[in-house]
Amino acid sequence: MSWDFRQPGTRICVCYDVSNDDALKLWRESEQPSVEQLKEKHGCGNNCAMCIPYFRTLLRDYQRGKWPKDEAAKAGTEWFGAKKK
Protein backbone atom coordinates (compact mmCIF):
# COMPACT_ATOMS: atom_id res chain seq x y z
CA MET A 1 0.00 0.00 0.00
CA SER A 2 1.44 3.34 -0.98
CA TRP A 3 0.95 6.71 0.69
CA ASP A 4 -0.55 9.36 -1.57
CA PHE A 5 0.28 12.67 0.07
CA ARG A 6 -1.77 14.47 -2.60
CA GLN A 7 -5.03 12.80 -1.57
CA PRO A 8 -7.32 15.36 0.11
CA GLY A 9 -7.11 15.42 3.88
CA THR A 10 -3.82 13.55 4.14
CA ARG A 11 -1.78 14.46 7.20
CA ILE A 12 1.67 15.52 6.05
CA CYS A 13 3.19 16.88 9.26
CA VAL A 14 2.74 14.26 11.97
CA CYS A 15 4.57 16.34 14.60
CA TYR A 16 2.02 19.16 14.45
CA ASP A 17 -0.92 17.34 12.83
CA VAL A 18 -1.03 19.45 9.65
CA SER A 19 -2.74 18.13 6.53
CA ASN A 20 -2.45 19.04 2.89
CA ASP A 21 -5.89 20.63 3.27
CA ASP A 22 -4.44 22.98 5.91
CA ALA A 23 -1.63 23.91 3.54
CA LEU A 24 -4.00 24.45 0.63
CA LYS A 25 -6.25 26.73 2.69
CA LEU A 26 -3.27 28.81 3.79
CA TRP A 27 -1.82 29.04 0.27
CA ARG A 28 -5.16 30.00 -1.28
CA GLU A 29 -5.45 32.88 1.20
CA SER A 30 -1.94 34.12 0.40
CA GLU A 31 -0.71 36.34 -2.39
CA GLN A 32 2.73 34.69 -2.23
CA PRO A 33 2.30 31.15 -0.89
CA SER A 34 5.33 29.53 0.72
CA VAL A 35 6.37 26.61 2.88
CA GLU A 36 7.70 29.21 5.32
CA GLN A 37 4.09 30.21 6.02
CA LEU A 38 3.40 26.68 7.25
CA LYS A 39 6.37 26.93 9.58
CA GLU A 40 5.14 30.23 10.96
CA LYS A 41 1.47 29.33 11.36
CA HIS A 42 1.58 25.62 12.22
CA GLY A 43 5.18 24.92 13.26
CA CYS A 44 5.83 22.53 10.37
CA GLY A 45 9.50 21.71 10.06
CA ASN A 46 10.40 22.93 13.54
CA ASN A 47 10.72 19.40 14.93
CA CYS A 48 11.77 16.56 12.63
CA ALA A 49 11.29 18.43 9.29
CA MET A 50 10.37 15.23 7.43
CA CYS A 51 7.26 16.99 6.08
CA ILE A 52 9.10 19.84 4.35
CA PRO A 53 9.96 17.99 1.09
CA TYR A 54 6.31 16.91 0.76
CA PHE A 55 5.01 20.43 1.35
CA ARG A 56 7.55 21.79 -1.16
CA THR A 57 6.31 19.33 -3.76
CA LEU A 58 2.68 20.22 -3.05
CA LEU A 59 3.45 23.93 -3.27
CA ARG A 60 5.27 23.50 -6.58
CA ASP A 61 2.35 21.46 -7.97
CA TYR A 62 -0.13 24.04 -6.61
CA GLN A 63 1.72 26.90 -8.28
CA ARG A 64 1.81 24.99 -11.57
CA GLY A 65 -1.91 24.23 -11.37
CA LYS A 66 -1.35 20.49 -11.04
CA TRP A 67 -2.67 20.18 -7.47
CA PRO A 68 -5.34 19.89 -6.29
CA LYS A 69 -7.44 18.42 -9.00
CA ASP A 70 -10.53 20.41 -8.05
CA GLU A 71 -12.90 18.60 -10.38
CA ALA A 72 -12.01 15.27 -8.81
CA ALA A 73 -12.09 16.65 -5.28
CA LYS A 74 -15.55 18.15 -5.81
CA ALA A 75 -16.94 14.98 -7.33
CA GLY A 76 -15.48 12.88 -4.53
CA THR A 77 -15.35 9.82 -6.76
CA GLU A 78 -12.09 10.29 -8.60
CA TRP A 79 -8.62 11.46 -7.73
CA PHE A 80 -6.04 11.83 -10.47
CA GLY A 81 -8.15 9.66 -12.72
CA ALA A 82 -8.44 6.73 -10.30
CA LYS A 83 -11.88 5.73 -9.12
CA LYS A 84 -12.40 5.61 -5.37
CA LYS A 85 -14.22 2.60 -3.99
N, C-alpha and C positions, 0 to 999 in steps of 0.2 A: 504494500500500500504506500503510495507516495503522498507527500504533503504539498498541497497546492496553495501557496501563500497568496495567490491572487483571488481565490474564492472568497466571495463576500462574507464578512464577519470573522475571518480567520485571525486568531491572535498571533501577532508577530513578536511583540515584546513580552516575554513571559515574566520578566522581573517586575514590570510595572503594569501588566495586564492591558496592553494597548493593541488594538486590532487594526487591520487595514481599513476598516470603516472609520475608525477614529482619525487615521491619517488622511483619508480622503475628505472627510468633513473639514478638517483644518486647512488642507490645501485648497479646497474649493472656496473657502472664505478669505484666502490670502491673494494679494496681488502678485507676490513673488514667493511661491511655495518653496520650502526647503526642508531638509531633514533636520536642520538646526532648530526649526520651530517645534518639532517633536521632542527634542531634547529639552527645550525651554518649558514647554507646556506640560509634558507628561513624564519627563525624566529619562526617556529612551536613550540608551547608550551610556548612561552614567554608572551602570553597574557592570554587566558582563560585555555589553556592546555587540553581542551576537546578532541582534536584530538590525543593526545599521546597514549591512549589505542588502538585506531584503527591502528595507525602506528606500534605499537608494535606487534599487531596481524598480520598485513601484513608482517612485517619483519620476524617474526617467520615462517609464511607460505612460504615466499620466500626462506628462508634458508633451509626449509624442501623439497623444490621443489613442493609445493602444490599451489603456486600462482606465477605468473599468469598461467593460462592454455593457453599456447602459441598457441596450435593448434586451440582452439576455438577463440582466439583473432584474429588470422590470417584469419580464415574463415569468421569471422564477423557475423555468423549466429547462433552460439551456445555459451553459456557461462555456464560452469559447467553442461553441459548436457541439459540445457533448451533452447528451440528454441526461438530466438528473432522474433518478428513480425513486 
